[in-house]
Amino acid sequence: MAKSKPKSWVTGRWVIESMDQWDRDYIDAEVPGYFAFDARDSGDFQFGYVQGQIDYRLGERDGKSAVEFTWDGHDEMEAAQGRGWMVLDGDELKGMLFIHHGDESDIVLTREAETET
């Protein structure tokens, strides 16, 4: 039986606060825009009509904790792939998202508030 990895600083669901290429109405067009990172170096995201499955690795950029990832998914029902990176800056993740042969955007995420059950 495989051991599960311990929870890392990036694990969990993050809300997309802003992207320089798309406005709030587009980011939240189908669901509130988000990124979710699990403890198995994978996850998923969606904003607007773009959604993907993530394969990520943790590291550092300029002395800050960072996450770098590739993704595979769809952009308006067409197959799409890309990559990205983000650094932990206080309570935010800030970085870039790239769509292969397409758009690129600055992106800012904040950790989703935990709800009480």
Secondary structure, DSSP 8 states (H G I E B T S, - for coil): --------TT-EEEEEEEESSS-HHHHTSSS--EEEE-TTSEEEEEETTEEEEEEEEEEEETTEEEEEEEEEEEETTEEEEEEEEEEEETTEEEEEEEETTS-EEEEEEEE------
